[in-house]
Amino acid sequence: MSLKKNKRTSYYISSSIKLEEGNEGSFYENNVELKKTDSEADFTKVHFKDRIKEEVSKFINRSFDYVVVLAGAGSSVVADIDGIDEKYGKTVAMIAKNIAKELGDFNKLDEIDAFIVSPFEESTDADLPISSGELFTMQELATMSNYQIPVKIGDEFNNEFNLEDFLSNLLTYEQFIKESESDKDKFVKSKEKILDLIKENTNYSFDKEKMKHDTFLKILTSKVKKENQLSIVTTNYDTLFEEAAEELEITVIDGFSFSYDPYFDSDMFDWKLVKHVPNVKTTQLEYKENVINLLKIHGSLTWERCGSEKKIRRKHKSSISKPIMVFPSSNKYAQSYDEPYFELFTKFQELLRKPNTLLITTGFSFADNHIATMITQAIKHNTGLNVLVSDFDIEQNHDNWKTLDELRKNHFQVAFLKATLNDELIDYVGGQDDYR
């Protein structure tokens, strides 16, 4: 008779501790099953979470001079027992699936499958799909641009389909389409439709009942010295952190002027809001409470370059027609050298170099090579940088994640925590009941 394998899920991993949950309510620390020592009672999930909190507290509750948060797409996701709520944040795969639906890939099942070209076959003009609609489907565009992974497997969306790689192929292919080609306009309309759909799928509002960005900001601002300010760095286009800060009456320094019609000026990050201590003859300054830095390194739904004007303006997202955003494609690395991205990336890099700094990542998978490399290099060269990586899966298998894990194994200050911003992260970093 074969024994059932005890599959385990990792919840916290540091250089010295690994906490895992096994089958049927068993829990392990460094491969040793945890037991209650003071009674006959079972060691429960509540006790296990308390043990995780102890370790997280040891890691983050030191006297750090600077606290930085990197928030990726997963930080906007709201999930429950039924899965991810699509009214809020979406994963990149979910956005890709929604685009495929909008472009008609799931309305032309038999027709589209016939145009999937094998990676071992050369495509010719005769192979290219001929679409009768106003827009090409995503599969037709993939075939035209020689992106080999099919959009669907059977009737289901193919989770191996990578939106970033697909867009990279698409934007490269566009450069070689001649103006005289009959389908040029249709191709451009299809591409623009995809970019519009990305905007639509990343445009949602803060919901205090569903999201915990406000509590997260409350907890972390309490851990930072007033003169240094909490810094939030995000790859997201949405305005969740701005809206949460508004709820808490937190002042946000986002690189834009305090003028009636705010424009981008990266020097704003270097200024502090201070006043002289009243009624005291001293040069001492009092720093304003509840101020955070917000660096939106991939742009925002609220940013727009107006006409021929060089200045970038921040407006309400409802009045923006062409927001400044780095779309998910390999071209984003080149874009990161343009204004305002270069200035924002430079500020982020400066933060990672500061001594005695805590970096917490949430919902960032480290699949973005540009940012992942920036962080791993900072860990290697800044011995005062401590990094807590939080995600719904802390044992990922791609190269950047493996590099992080190797740094952990080599006793750099790196730890992994299974948690998401809108789920259990605030319980581990501060305690929800104390702040909501």
Beta strands, then each sheet from edge to edge (+ up, - down):
strand 1: 9-13
strand 2: 18-21
strand 3: 27-29
strand 4: 32-33
strand 5: 66-71
strand 6: 79-80
strand 7: 83-84
strand 8: 152-153
strand 9: 156-157
strand 10: 230-234
strand 11: 251-253
strand 12: 274-276
strand 13: 285-287
strand 14: 291-296
strand 15: 303-305
strand 16: 312-314
strand 17: 357-362
strand 18: 385-391
strand 19: 414-418
sheet 1: 4+ 3- 2+ 1- 19+ 18+ 17+ 5+ 10+ 14+ 11+
sheet 2: 6+ 7-
sheet 3: 8+ 9-
sheet 4: 12+ 13-
sheet 5: 15+ 16-
end
